[in-house]
Amino acid sequence: MSTFDSDQPSANSVPCWDCQTDPTARLKQMFVDMGQKHRIASGAKPARRAVFRKQHGIAYGELVINPDIDPAFKQGIFAGERYECAARFSSDTGPTDPDLHTTMGVGLKLFGVEGEKLMGEGPTADFIFQNIDRFFATDAKQMCAFTTAGVVDHNYPEYIEKHPELADVLQAMEKIETSCLTASYWAILPFKLGDTQIVKYRLVPDGTEPGAPFDDTNYLGLDLQSRLRNGAARFRFEIQLRTSDTMPLDDARAVWSTDESPYICIATLQFPQQDICAIGQEAFGENLAFNIWRTLPEHEPLGSIAAARKVVYQASAEARHQANGQQLGEPNAINPTFSDTEGDDSDCIVYAAIYPPIGVMRVGNAESEFFIGPEVKDPAPQTDPHAYRDSTGAIKRQAARFRIYGFNAAGKAVKELTAENADIEWCAHLANQKSSWYEFQLALDIPEAVDAPPSLLRNNNVADRKQLLIDGGERRISGCDLSDSKRYGFRGEFLGKEVYLGEMRTDAKGRLVMLGGHGKAENINGDIAVTFANNEGWHDDIADGPITATVTYQNNALRVLPAWAISAPPDFAPLQKSVRTMWDLMRDVAIKCGQLNRPARPSFTHDILPIFQRMTDLQWVNAGFAAGFGWEGPFNYTAPEWLARLSDPSSANHELRRTLSNNFRRYDVSGSQAPQLWPWVYGDAMSVPASGSPRQHATLSDLQLAFLEQWVEGDFDADYRPDTDPVRCLNQLPVAQQPDMLTQAAMEFCLADAFHPGCEMTWPMRTPQMYEEAFRLKHADNTMPTNGHYYGPLMNSDVINLPKGPLQGGQVAGGITRWMAIPWHCDTASCRDGYEPQYDPYVPTFWPARVPNNILNESMHAKTIDPQLPAQERQQSFAFRQAWLDDLPIAEPVTYTKQINAMIDHFDSLAIVQARPGATDTPTLPEHMQVGLVSPKEQKGQHQPALLSGTAAAGNASAKVSLHGQRAHRQVDLTSIEKAHRLKR
């Protein structure tokens, strides 16, 4: 059967429809008028191409002509040296259809091609390729007949059945490609090369690592983004000479023999590393129009398919651009990369701001010594036993240091303003409203709050509420190296008794240094504490309040954005961070309410790795995390061999990433109440036994979870470099980056895990109306502290949602910490692990990053690193984890009430977990460890627990011990305490 005989219109076609006389006109009618224009008229926006509608990405590159090619090939374009180009990678399918089994194409547009073109104007030339070496139709007539069968007769199957050769090609066109950059592409049609030669073109990947398709509708686009974001790519541009009449000119289904005429490489198509999702790049690609006739006469296309493409592609481009309101014209160059210069880059300072926006002081009972809190997010580990204690063993206070930065009109920090270059006066106001505020029962912004006991006024038997409010007053300071605690101290009264809340100082450059209290708490009647959060008649010396400044710079008074200072309990694990930090929470809030722009994709180093790293690091403060995520644990994904896989965006690890991501708890997914989901941390609605609330356990922020989803798809910046040293000092950063680093450093060491009620701050911090900008609290018009009586006898959701309420109306001195437990010691001693030991005695847990549960103590550490001891004893010593609270001096029998009261009097006796040398003589133990260091005065009576025995020791007599710890004998039953029973059952 001849081609022409087999390709007559079917019986269902009308007589006037003729593919023999003018197939090009009919193809234009079907592809453009009946297809593309019909979709446009039906409301498709934006209007898309008639074919190859699904764009995977537009990549910018360069076509470099090989300098040593045969002089006979130096015709037209190939007589040049190099051309900038844009390549549009696409599939011949709908924009939302899956990538798998689609025919892929590349439209290549060269720039800087001078000379008159066969079609169109401008210094460009086009090539079009697809990922198969032959076309399904022999010529324009057969293509017209085939298209008629589908578009007009709606009967492709019958036509395909009658044309088995065509069917074979169609099936071959559905081959699976792993990547746009690993496929080979053919131009299929023949082209002139000067006056005497005819060639075909193809692109062959050069040195590109193979991959694999993964389960995503848009895997080709995601793979292209990932590969070019993380490295360059190359193709060989090859030609095949027509050397005999056996190589047809008008049979697009015919493949010229490579035995008779091998392909010859004459150029290299190079794509440098780039972000193809950069602003404007995708849109630039969608706007481009490609046509093989837009070329020099030396490269004229040949054959009827080529003639049809000229008309159809031109008509399609006109229709698309008209519908999208665009002018059809050729660009003169690659669309330049959008450069975010942030406007004015001058050093002209127009306003100033205090950083960090929220500074964190921590109480300590050392009389005078203190240390500055973290100013970078990865501070150097402190190995000195006196880093956090003075010579007597008392815990030093953590100071919050505030700096002022000058910003230009574009909002870029250009200079730190100090006493050396500006006149600065600081003003601070600290207050403690806890005793005059409302009880904590449950976070009031979650649905479960309606089932919790009502939040009544604390100390409601005291009529004069002002006597319960500890107002330290407002203090001002200017100058350098000032430290007069009497002049610059904050002191208020609780029921007539003076309470010290902290003091302000300046450093050598006039920066503000804020110190909190000494960790003292007292009951005015001498009563003991009985519960975790609402102890009547008690006060502590936690406080918070506004930080403002007046600044004159170069004789100009600057507007200064204010900050806030809060004091918090000591940090007993200074190297640890919770899996979801307060910075993660505030960042999520700021992005949701439009105060911050969401990054297009996560950074592996800064957004993904920390999630896993933090769970691993919790091994030093919780035995459950040690067993699961710690050294040689089954989930230690921070081991080098794991990091190599997790940081690799290729499709080879796609299912691995998805499996790990699915282990993280998501409240909107069935089964989210399962305690084994990550992280193993209690949530805001924790109850024993569980009440059925999805918030029984914690989850990550919405942004963290969204980043994990992008990570699964390989849509992340693979920027992990294991040999890169972290920033250890603020001065290592340029001035423009210092404010954000100060912000992150302060908040990353604060908890955003269970707000029950919390450690440093609690649930109001996720209220967008609390902030005037990202991370910066909104100040009330008058920041003088108020007492709870102002809002009535009961605090509930109606009150917190008032426009002038305690959240939305701006903050007053004492307004952040008033929601916390009183005194803080009781909650700190109550936030523990394994409330239901029948599930696991160590997890879930509350706040191990600040309040350890189980630690490697000094005696076990000494045995662990002793090379003279047997390997098994060293392993067992390392595996043992002592209960952190065991160092509290308590007479037997130990009870919960004794523990919380001992914490009030002896919180300095508890260990601080610090970096210590590990085992350097064996690979079976870590080189770096973290050990609980107790006060020197406690060391003589330090609890010396026995080594593991019984099942744990006998079950693994080799070098590994699977059980990381044993329950200390002084642990008390927590299942009945008030903290675990906030919800109705």
VODRENZA-468278 format. One record per residue (C-alpha): residue in three letters; y, x, z. Coordinates in steps of 0.25 Angstrom, whole numbers, padded with zeros to 4 digits, always signed. Example, Ala and Ser with C-alpha at 12.3 -4.5 7.8 and 13.67 -1.06 7.14 Angstrom:
2
ala-0018+0049+0031ser-0004+0055+0029
//
This chain:
985
met+0000+0000+0000ser+0013+0006-0004thr+0025+0006+0006phe+0033-0002-0003asp+0022-0013-0005ser+0020-0014+0010asp+0034-0015+0014gln+0039-0028+0007pro+0045-0038+0016ser+0035-0047+0023ala+0033-0061+0019asn+0042-0066+0030ser+0054-0059+0025val+0064-0067+0016pro+0064-0063+0001cys+0078-0057+0002trp+0074-0047+0012asp+0070-0035+0004cys+0067-0021+0010gln+0064-0015-0004thr+0078-0016-0010asp+0087-0012+0001pro+0079-0008+0014thr+0091-0001+0020ala+0099-0014+0020arg+0088-0022+0026leu+0085-0011+0037lys+0100-0012+0041gln+0100-0027+0041met+0088-0027+0051phe+0091-0015+0060val+0106-0018+0061asp+0109-0032+0057met+0097-0039+0062gly+0094-0030+0074gln+0106-0022+0079lys+0117-0032+0076his+0108-0043+0081arg+0107-0036+0095ile+0122-0034+0095ala+0125-0048+0092ser+0115-0053+0103gly+0123-0045+0113ala+0117-0031+0114lys+0127-0022+0121pro+0130-0011+0117ala+0125-0012+0103arg+0114-0002+0100arg+0108+0004+0088ala+0099-0002+0078val+0088+0008+0081phe+0085+0018+0092arg+0093+0010+0102lys+0088+0016+0115gln+0096+0029+0118his+0089+0039+0127gly+0101+0048+0127ile+0112+0056+0120ala+0111+0071+0121tyr+0121+0081+0117gly+0116+0094+0110glu+0118+0104+0099leu+0110+0106+0086val+0110+0121+0084ile+0106+0126+0070asn+0096+0137+0070pro+0104+0150+0065asp+0092+0155+0057ile+0088+0143+0049asp+0085+0144+0034pro+0098+0145+0026ala+0092+0134+0017phe+0093+0124+0030lys+0107+0127+0033gln+0112+0115+0026gly+0122+0105+0031ile+0121+0103+0046phe+0111+0115+0047ala+0121+0124+0041gly+0129+0123+0054glu+0126+0130+0068arg+0126+0120+0079tyr+0130+0105+0081glu+0133+0097+0094cys+0125+0085+0093ala+0121+0072+0101ala+0107+0067+0101arg+0104+0052+0104phe+0089+0050+0109ser+0084+0036+0107ser+0073+0027+0105asp+0071+0016+0094thr+0070+0005+0105gly+0079-0004+0113pro+0088+0002+0124thr+0080-0004+0135asp+0066-0002+0129pro+0056+0008+0135asp+0057+0022+0129leu+0042+0024+0128his+0036+0023+0114thr+0049+0022+0107thr+0054+0030+0095met+0064+0040+0099gly+0075+0045+0091val+0086+0056+0091gly+0100+0054+0084leu+0106+0068+0083lys+0121+0068+0080leu+0127+0082+0076phe+0142+0085+0078gly+0151+0095+0070val+0144+0092+0057glu+0155+0093+0047gly+0155+0088+0033glu+0154+0075+0025lys+0142+0066+0030leu+0133+0057+0022met+0138+0046+0031gly+0149+0045+0041glu+0160+0054+0045gly+0162+0064+0056pro+0156+0078+0060thr+0142+0073+0064ala+0128+0072+0058asp+0116+0064+0063phe+0101+0066+0064ile+0091+0055+0068phe+0077+0058+0073gln+0065+0051+0079asn+0053+0055+0087ile+0043+0053+0075asp+0041+0061+0062arg+0040+0049+0053phe+0046+0035+0051phe+0038+0022+0052ala+0043+0018+0038thr+0042+0026+0025asp+0056+0021+0020ala+0067+0011+0021lys+0059+0000+0014gln+0047+0001+0023met+0056+0002+0035cys+0063-0011+0030ala+0050-0018+0029phe+0045-0014+0042thr+0059-0018+0049thr+0058-0031+0041ala+0045-0034+0047gly+0050-0033+0061val+0065-0038+0060val+0063-0049+0050asp+0049-0053+0050his+0046-0050+0065asn+0033-0045+0062tyr+0032-0030+0064pro+0017-0030+0067glu+0012-0036+0054tyr+0020-0025+0046ile+0016-0014+0055glu+0001-0018+0053lys+0003-0017+0038his+0009-0003+0039pro-0001+0006+0047glu+0007+0019+0044leu+0020+0012+0049ala+0012+0008+0061asp+0007+0022+0064val+0022+0027+0064leu+0027+0016+0072gln+0016+0019+0083ala+0019+0034+0082met+0034+0031+0084glu+0030+0025+0098lys+0025+0039+0103ile+0029+0042+0117glu+0040+0053+0119thr+0042+0060+0132ser+0056+0063+0130cys+0068+0063+0120leu+0068+0078+0121thr+0053+0081+0119ala+0051+0072+0106ser+0052+0077+0092tyr+0061+0070+0082trp+0061+0068+0067ala+0072+0064+0058ile+0060+0058+0049leu+0068+0057+0036pro+0071+0068+0026phe+0085+0074+0025lys+0091+0083+0015leu+0094+0098+0019gly+0104+0102+0009asp+0102+0099-0006thr+0088+0104-0008gln+0080+0102+0005ile+0075+0090+0013val+0071+0090+0027lys+0067+0082+0039tyr+0072+0085+0053arg+0065+0085+0067leu+0069+0088+0081val+0058+0095+0090pro+0060+0097+0105asp+0061+0112+0109gly+0056+0116+0122thr+0058+0103+0129glu+0048+0100+0140pro+0039+0088+0138gly+0039+0077+0147ala+0033+0063+0148pro+0038+0049+0147phe+0039+0042+0160asp+0040+0027+0164asp+0054+0023+0161thr+0059+0014+0150asn+0070+0025+0147tyr+0062+0038+0150leu+0067+0044+0137gly+0081+0043+0141leu+0079+0047+0155asp+0071+0059+0151leu+0082+0063+0141gln+0092+0063+0152ser+0084+0071+0162arg+0080+0082+0152leu+0094+0084+0147arg+0100+0083+0160asn+0091+0094+0165gly+0090+0103+0153ala+0092+0105+0138ala+0083+0101+0126arg+0081+0106+0112phe+0075+0102+0099arg+0072+0109+0087phe+0079+0103+0074glu+0069+0105+0063ile+0068+0102+0048gln+0056+0100+0039leu+0059+0104+0024arg+0054+0094+0013thr+0045+0104+0005ser+0038+0095-0004asp+0037+0081-0011thr+0026+0077-0001met+0037+0075+0009pro+0043+0062+0006leu+0058+0058+0007asp+0057+0043+0009asp+0045+0041+0017ala+0050+0042+0032arg+0035+0040+0037ala+0031+0053+0030val+0030+0066+0039trp+0032+0078+0031ser+0022+0089+0033thr+0025+0100+0043asp+0014+0108+0037glu+0021+0108+0024ser+0035+0109+0030pro+0036+0113+0044tyr+0049+0109+0052ile+0059+0120+0053cys+0069+0121+0065ile+0083+0123+0061ala+0091+0119+0073thr+0090+0116+0088leu+0095+0103+0094gln+0099+0107+0109phe+0103+0098+0120pro+0109+0105+0132gln+0107+0100+0146gln+0115+0087+0148asp+0117+0074+0154ile+0115+0064+0143cys+0119+0053+0153ala+0133+0059+0154ile+0145+0050+0153gly+0146+0046+0138gln+0134+0053+0132glu+0125+0040+0131ala+0136+0032+0126phe+0140+0042+0115gly+0125+0042+0111glu+0125+0027+0110asn+0137+0027+0101leu+0132+0038+0091ala+0127+0033+0078phe+0117+0041+0070asn+0114+0041+0055ile+0106+0052+0047trp+0116+0050+0036arg+0127+0056+0045thr+0124+0070+0040leu+0128+0080+0030pro+0124+0078+0015glu+0115+0090+0017his+0106+0082+0026glu+0105+0068+0018pro+0094+0059+0023leu+0084+0055+0013gly+0075+0043+0011ser+0077+0028+0012ile+0075+0028+0028ala+0087+0037+0028ala+0095+0028+0019ala+0092+0016+0028arg+0096+0023+0041lys+0109+0026+0035val+0113+0012+0033val+0106+0006+0045tyr+0110+0016+0055gln+0125+0015+0050ala+0125+0000+0051ser+0118+0001+0065ala+0129+0010+0070glu+0140+0002+0065ala+0135-0011+0071arg+0133-0004+0085his+0146+0002+0085gln+0153-0011+0081ala+0146-0019+0092asn+0149-0008+0102gly+0164-0008+0098gln+0163+0007+0094gln+0168+0014+0082leu+0157+0020+0073gly+0161+0034+0071glu+0155+0048+0073pro+0159+0056+0085asn+0165+0070+0082ala+0157+0077+0094ile+0148+0074+0105asn+0154+0065+0116pro+0159+0075+0126thr+0153+0074+0140phe+0162+0066+0150ser+0168+0075+0159asp+0172+0069+0173thr+0184+0078+0177glu+0188+0068+0188gly+0201+0068+0182asp+0212+0077+0188asp+0205+0091+0191ser+0218+0096+0197asp+0219+0101+0211cys+0231+0092+0214ile+0227+0085+0227val+0231+0071+0228tyr+0223+0066+0240ala+0213+0071+0251ala+0200+0067+0257ile+0193+0070+0270tyr+0178+0075+0269pro+0168+0072+0272pro+0172+0057+0272ile+0162+0055+0284gly+0160+0067+0293val+0149+0067+0303met+0150+0073+0317arg+0138+0074+0326val+0138+0074+0341gly+0133+0085+0349asn+0133+0089+0364ala+0137+0104+0361glu+0150+0106+0369ser+0158+0113+0358glu+0150+0118+0347phe+0148+0110+0334phe+0145+0112+0319ile+0151+0106+0306gly+0142+0096+0300pro+0136+0097+0286glu+0147+0099+0275val+0137+0101+0264lys+0124+0093+0261asp+0115+0105+0262pro+0120+0113+0274ala+0113+0126+0277pro+0102+0124+0287gln+0106+0129+0301thr+0095+0137+0307asp+0103+0142+0319pro+0098+0135+0332his+0113+0134+0337ala+0118+0127+0324tyr+0117+0114+0330arg+0117+0117+0345asp+0126+0126+0354ser+0121+0137+0363thr+0117+0126+0374gly+0109+0118+0364ala+0119+0107+0364ile+0120+0100+0350lys+0133+0104+0342arg+0141+0093+0337gln+0142+0092+0321ala+0156+0092+0317ala+0162+0084+0305arg+0172+0093+0297phe+0181+0086+0288arg+0189+0092+0276ile+0200+0087+0267tyr+0199+0088+0252gly+0211+0086+0242phe+0208+0078+0230asn+0215+0078+0216ala+0218+0065+0209ala+0204+0064+0203gly+0198+0064+0216lys+0192+0079+0216ala+0193+0087+0228val+0201+0100+0225lys+0204+0106+0238glu+0200+0105+0253leu+0213+0103+0261thr+0213+0111+0274ala+0224+0116+0284glu+0225+0128+0275asn+0231+0119+0263ala+0235+0106+0269asp+0241+0099+0281ile+0230+0091+0287glu+0229+0082+0300trp+0216+0076+0303cys+0214+0063+0311ala+0201+0058+0317his+0197+0046+0325leu+0184+0044+0332ala+0178+0032+0339asn+0165+0027+0345gln+0164+0012+0343lys+0149+0011+0346ser+0149+0004+0360ser+0160-0006+0356trp+0153-0009+0343tyr+0141-0018+0339glu+0126-0015+0342phe+0118-0009+0331gln+0106-0019+0328leu+0104-0016+0313ala+0112-0012+0301leu+0120-0024+0298asp+0120-0022+0283ile+0105-0025+0281pro+0099-0039+0280glu+0090-0036+0292ala+0102-0036+0301val+0102-0051+0303asp+0089-0050+0310ala+0094-0039+0320pro+0100-0042+0333pro+0115-0045+0332ser+0125-0033+0333leu+0133-0037+0346leu+0143-0029+0352arg+0139-0017+0360asn+0143-0017+0375asn+0147-0032+0373asn+0149-0033+0388val+0161-0024+0387ala+0173-0033+0385asp+0183-0022+0382arg+0177-0016+0369lys+0187-0005+0368gln+0181+0002+0380leu+0169+0003+0371leu+0176+0010+0360ile+0177+0025+0361asp+0189+0028+0353gly+0191+0043+0351gly+0205+0041+0345glu+0212+0048+0334arg+0214+0063+0333arg+0222+0072+0324ile+0221+0086+0321ser+0227+0096+0311gly+0226+0111+0310cys+0214+0121+0310asp+0204+0125+0321leu+0208+0114+0331ser+0197+0111+0341asp+0204+0105+0354ser+0194+0094+0358lys+0204+0088+0368arg+0215+0086+0358tyr+0206+0082+0346gly+0195+0075+0353phe+0191+0060+0352arg+0189+0054+0365gly+0187+0039+0368glu+0182+0030+0380phe+0170+0022+0382leu+0172+0012+0393gly+0183+0021+0399lys+0174+0034+0398glu+0179+0045+0389val+0170+0048+0377tyr+0172+0061+0368leu+0169+0057+0353gly+0173+0071+0347glu+0184+0079+0342met+0191+0084+0330arg+0194+0099+0326thr+0198+0107+0314asp+0192+0119+0307ala+0199+0132+0302lys+0204+0125+0290gly+0209+0112+0297arg+0197+0103+0293leu+0193+0092+0303val+0181+0095+0312met+0176+0082+0319leu+0167+0083+0331gly+0159+0071+0337gly+0155+0069+0351his+0144+0076+0360gly+0133+0066+0359lys+0136+0059+0372ala+0132+0045+0376glu+0133+0037+0389asn+0131+0024+0395ile+0143+0020+0403asn+0134+0013+0414gly+0124+0024+0414asp+0113+0015+0407ile+0102+0021+0398ala+0101+0019+0383val+0091+0009+0379thr+0091+0007+0364phe+0094+0014+0351ala+0108+0008+0347asn+0115-0001+0357asn+0115+0004+0371glu+0126-0003+0379gly+0136+0004+0387trp+0133+0017+0379his+0143+0026+0371asp+0141+0039+0363asp+0151+0048+0357ile+0148+0045+0342ala+0161+0042+0335asp+0167+0041+0321gly+0181+0039+0315pro+0191+0042+0304ile+0195+0055+0299thr+0209+0056+0292ala+0219+0067+0288thr+0233+0069+0284val+0234+0080+0273thr+0247+0086+0267tyr+0244+0095+0255gln+0255+0102+0248asn+0265+0093+0255asn+0258+0081+0250ala+0252+0071+0260leu+0238+0067+0254arg+0230+0055+0255val+0217+0058+0263leu+0204+0051+0262pro+0199+0049+0277ala+0185+0052+0282trp+0177+0048+0294ala+0170+0055+0305ile+0157+0050+0312ser+0149+0057+0324ala+0134+0056+0324pro+0122+0060+0332pro+0118+0075+0331asp+0110+0079+0318phe+0097+0084+0324ala+0092+0087+0310pro+0104+0094+0303leu+0096+0097+0290gln+0090+0083+0288lys+0095+0072+0279ser+0090+0058+0279val+0084+0053+0266arg+0096+0044+0264thr+0108+0050+0270met+0121+0044+0273trp+0127+0051+0260asp+0116+0044+0252leu+0120+0030+0258met+0135+0032+0256arg+0133+0037+0242asp+0125+0025+0239val+0136+0016+0245ala+0147+0023+0237ile+0140+0022+0224lys+0136+0007+0226cys+0151+0004+0229gly+0157+0012+0218gln+0163+0023+0227leu+0154+0033+0220asn+0149+0035+0206arg+0133+0035+0205pro+0128+0048+0199ala+0121+0045+0186arg+0108+0051+0191pro+0104+0058+0204ser+0103+0073+0206phe+0089+0078+0210thr+0095+0088+0219his+0105+0080+0226asp+0100+0066+0225ile+0085+0066+0224leu+0080+0079+0231pro+0087+0075+0244ile+0079+0063+0246phe+0066+0070+0246gln+0072+0083+0253arg+0077+0074+0264met+0063+0068+0266thr+0057+0082+0266asp+0067+0087+0276leu+0064+0076+0286gln+0051+0083+0289trp+0059+0091+0299val+0063+0079+0307asn+0051+0069+0305ala+0036+0071+0305gly+0033+0060+0295phe+0043+0066+0285ala+0037+0080+0288ala+0023+0075+0284gly+0027+0067+0272phe+0039+0075+0266gly+0039+0088+0274trp+0032+0102+0271glu+0019+0100+0263gly+0021+0085+0265pro+0016+0076+0254phe+0030+0071+0251asn+0037+0085+0251tyr+0044+0083+0238thr+0054+0094+0241ala+0043+0105+0239pro+0047+0114+0227glu+0035+0108+0218trp+0040+0094+0221leu+0054+0097+0219ala+0051+0103+0205arg+0045+0089+0201leu+0055+0080+0208ser+0067+0087+0202asp+0061+0087+0188pro+0066+0075+0180ser+0056+0075+0169ser+0047+0063+0166ala+0035+0071+0171asn+0039+0068+0186his+0044+0054+0183glu+0032+0047+0190leu+0033+0057+0202arg+0047+0053+0204arg+0045+0038+0203thr+0033+0039+0213leu+0042+0047+0223ser+0054+0037+0221asn+0045+0025+0224asn+0042+0031+0237phe+0056+0028+0242arg+0059+0015+0248arg+0067+0005+0240tyr+0070-0008+0247asp+0069-0016+0235val+0055-0012+0232ser+0043-0019+0238gly+0037-0012+0249ser+0049-0005+0253gln+0046-0007+0268ala+0034+0003+0267pro+0037+0014+0277gln+0031+0025+0269leu+0041+0023+0258trp+0052+0034+0258pro+0060+0038+0266trp+0052+0036+0279val+0064+0031+0286tyr+0067+0019+0294gly+0078+0009+0289asp+0089+0000+0294ala+0080-0011+0297met+0069-0003+0304ser+0060-0012+0313val+0047-0010+0321pro+0039-0016+0316ala+0045-0017+0302ser+0052-0030+0300gly+0050-0031+0285ser+0064-0026+0281pro+0065-0016+0269arg+0075-0008+0278gln+0064-0005+0288his+0064+0009+0281ala+0075+0016+0274thr+0077+0019+0259leu+0086+0028+0251ser+0100+0024+0246asp+0100+0016+0233leu+0106+0028+0226gln+0095+0037+0231leu+0085+0027+0226ala+0092+0025+0213phe+0092+0040+0211leu+0078+0041+0214glu+0075+0031+0203gln+0083+0040+0193trp+0076+0052+0198val+0063+0045+0195glu+0067+0043+0180gly+0072+0058+0179asp+0086+0053+0179phe+0091+0064+0189asp+0098+0077+0188ala+0087+0088+0190asp+0096+0097+0197tyr+0087+0103+0207arg+0087+0118+0208pro+0078+0123+0219asp+0086+0136+0220thr+0100+0130+0222asp+0106+0132+0235pro+0112+0120+0242val+0127+0120+0245arg+0128+0125+0260cys+0143+0126+0261leu+0154+0117+0257asn+0162+0128+0251gln+0151+0131+0241leu+0156+0118+0234pro+0169+0117+0226val+0179+0109+0233ala+0177+0097+0224gln+0163+0095+0229gln+0165+0097+0244pro+0170+0083+0248asp+0157+0077+0242met+0149+0087+0249leu+0155+0085+0263thr+0153+0070+0261gln+0138+0072+0257ala+0136+0082+0268ala+0141+0073+0279met+0133+0061+0275glu+0120+0067+0271phe+0117+0071+0285cys+0119+0057+0290leu+0108+0046+0290ala+0108+0034+0281asp+0094+0031+0286ala+0091+0019+0295phe+0104+0013+0300his+0097+0009+0313pro+0109+0012+0316gly+0110+0026+0310cys+0113+0040+0314glu+0127+0043+0310met+0131+0031+0303thr+0125+0017+0300trp+0124+0006+0290pro+0139+0003+0288met+0139+0015+0280arg+0132+0008+0268thr+0144-0002+0267pro+0153+0001+0255gln+0165-0005+0262met+0164+0006+0272tyr+0169+0017+0262glu+0183+0019+0256glu+0176+0028+0246ala+0162+0035+0245phe+0158+0041+0259arg+0172+0038+0265leu+0173+0027+0275lys+0184+0017+0274his+0194+0018+0286ala+0200+0005+0292asp+0215+0004+0292asn+0214+0007+0307thr+0203+0016+0311met+0204+0013+0326pro+0191+0010+0331thr+0188-0005+0334asn+0177-0011+0343gly+0167-0021+0340his+0173-0033+0346tyr+0183-0034+0334tyr+0171-0039+0326gly+0166-0049+0336pro+0153-0049+0345leu+0143-0047+0333met+0142-0038+0321asn+0135-0043+0309ser+0135-0043+0294asp+0147-0053+0294val+0156-0043+0302ile+0152-0031+0294asn+0155-0037+0281leu+0169-0041+0285pro+0180-0035+0276lys+0187-0030+0288gly+0174-0028+0296pro+0168-0015+0302leu+0163-0010+0289gln+0172-0014+0278gly+0185-0014+0285gly+0186+0001+0286gln+0181+0010+0297val+0187+0013+0311ala+0184+0024+0321gly+0171+0023+0326gly+0167+0013+0315ile+0155+0021+0309thr+0147+0025+0322arg+0149+0011+0329trp+0137+0006+0322met+0128+0016+0328ala+0119+0017+0340ile+0125+0019+0354pro+0122+0029+0359trp+0117+0037+0346his+0107+0044+0354cys+0098+0032+0356asp+0097+0029+0341thr+0095+0044+0338ala+0083+0044+0348ser+0078+0031+0342cys+0078+0034+0327arg+0064+0039+0326asp+0052+0040+0318gly+0039+0032+0317tyr+0043+0019+0325glu+0029+0014+0321pro+0020+0025+0323gln+0008+0017+0318tyr+0014+0019+0304asp+0019+0034+0306pro+0024+0040+0318tyr+0035+0048+0311val+0040+0039+0300pro+0048+0031+0296thr+0059+0037+0304phe+0074+0035+0307trp+0083+0047+0306pro+0075+0060+0306ala+0086+0067+0298arg+0095+0066+0310val+0086+0063+0321pro+0073+0070+0320asn+0059+0064+0323asn+0050+0075+0323ile+0053+0090+0322leu+0047+0104+0321asn+0051+0110+0334glu+0053+0124+0337ser+0040+0127+0343met+0032+0122+0331his+0041+0129+0322ala+0039+0142+0329lys+0024+0140+0327thr+0025+0135+0313ile+0032+0148+0308asp+0024+0158+0316pro+0015+0165+0306gln+0006+0170+0318leu+0001+0156+0320pro-0011+0150+0312ala-0007+0142+0300gln-0012+0129+0305glu-0005+0130+0318arg+0008+0133+0310gln+0006+0121+0302gln+0003+0112+0314ser+0016+0117+0321phe+0024+0114+0308ala+0018+0100+0307phe+0021+0097+0322arg+0034+0088+0323gln+0039+0086+0337ala+0046+0073+0341trp+0061+0076+0341leu+0064+0068+0353asp+0054+0075+0361asp+0065+0085+0365leu+0072+0075+0373pro+0070+0077+0388ile+0064+0064+0392ala+0054+0062+0404glu+0041+0056+0401pro+0037+0045+0397val+0047+0046+0385thr+0053+0032+0382tyr+0062+0028+0371thr+0073+0025+0381lys+0072+0039+0387gln+0073+0045+0373ile+0086+0038+0369asn+0092+0042+0383ala+0087+0056+0382met+0094+0057+0368ile+0107+0053+0374asp+0106+0064+0385his+0099+0075+0377phe+0101+0074+0362asp+0104+0089+0362ser+0089+0092+0366leu+0084+0087+0353ala+0080+0096+0342ile+0089+0099+0330val+0081+0102+0317gln+0086+0114+0311ala+0081+0124+0300arg+0072+0135+0304pro+0063+0145+0297gly+0050+0141+0292ala+0037+0148+0289thr+0039+0159+0279asp+0025+0165+0280thr+0017+0153+0274pro+0019+0143+0263thr+0012+0132+0271leu+0025+0130+0280pro+0039+0128+0276glu+0049+0140+0276his+0060+0132+0282met+0059+0122+0293gln+0067+0113+0302val+0065+0114+0317gly+0070+0106+0329leu+0078+0115+0337val+0080+0110+0351ser+0091+0114+0361pro+0088+0128+0368lys+0089+0121+0381glu+0077+0112+0377gln+0068+0123+0371lys+0062+0126+0384gly+0056+0112+0386gln+0054+0109+0371his+0042+0100+0369gln+0031+0108+0363pro+0021+0099+0356ala+0007+0102+0353leu+0002+0105+0339leu-0004+0095+0331ser-0018+0091+0335gly-0029+0082+0332thr-0030+0076+0318ala-0017+0083+0312ala-0022+0097+0316ala-0037+0095+0312gly-0034+0087+0300asn-0027+0099+0293ala-0032+0112+0298ser-0026+0119+0285ala-0012+0123+0283lys-0006+0109+0282val-0004+0099+0293ser-0002+0085+0287leu+0003+0079+0300his+0017+0083+0303gly+0018+0081+0317gln+0013+0073+0329arg+0020+0062+0338ala+0027+0068+0350his+0022+0063+0363arg+0035+0059+0367gln+0037+0049+0356val+0040+0035+0361asp+0037+0021+0355leu+0048+0016+0347thr+0043+0003+0341ser+0049-0005+0352ile+0063+0001+0353glu+0075-0008+0349lys+0078+0001+0337ala+0065-0003+0330his+0068-0018+0333arg+0080-0023+0326leu+0074-0034+0318lys+0068-0047+0320arg+0053-0047+0319
//
